[in-house]
């Protein structure tokens, strides 16, 4: 049985589901941003990973 504290890799690694707290934890670590920053980015740029990377100014 998986440990609930493990970071779960999203089923869709191209889109961010901010309603899933495990995914939010994964993506905040992946992008290196706070949850608030991730949610602001999603609200502004949408849920597509590459759009968020550009919005956040990441390579």
N, C-alpha and C positions, 0 to 999 in steps of 0.2 A: 504494500500500500504506500503511495507517495506521501511524503511529508508535506503538510500544508504550508510550511515555511519556505518550501522550494520555489524558485522562480520558474514559472511555467512559460515555455516558449509558445507564443500564439499559434493557433491553427493557420491563420492567414498572416504571413509575415510581411505583407504589403500594406495592410490597413490596420489602424489602431482602433480598438474598441474601448472607449473610455468608460463604458458601463461595467466593464470587467476589471475589478481591482487588481487581480493578479497580472493582467495584461498591462495595466497602468504602471505597476511596479516594474515589470519587465522593460517597458519602453522608457521610463524615466532613467533607468540604469543604462539602457542602450544609448540613449541620446545624451546622458549626463546632465539632465535638467531636473528641476523640482516638479512635483505633481502639478502645482499651480501653473508653472511655465508650460508644461505639456498641454494642460487643458486650455490655456490661452492660445497656444499654437494651433491646436485642433479647431478651436472656435474661429480662428482667423484663416487658417490655410486648409482645413479639411482633415480627413483621416488617412490620406495616402502617405506612406512612409517617406517617399522621396520629396513630396511637397513640403512635408514637415521639416525634413533635413535642410532643405533650401531656406525655408522660413527661419529656422533656428540659426542659420549661418554656418552650418557644419559642412565639412568636405564630403 
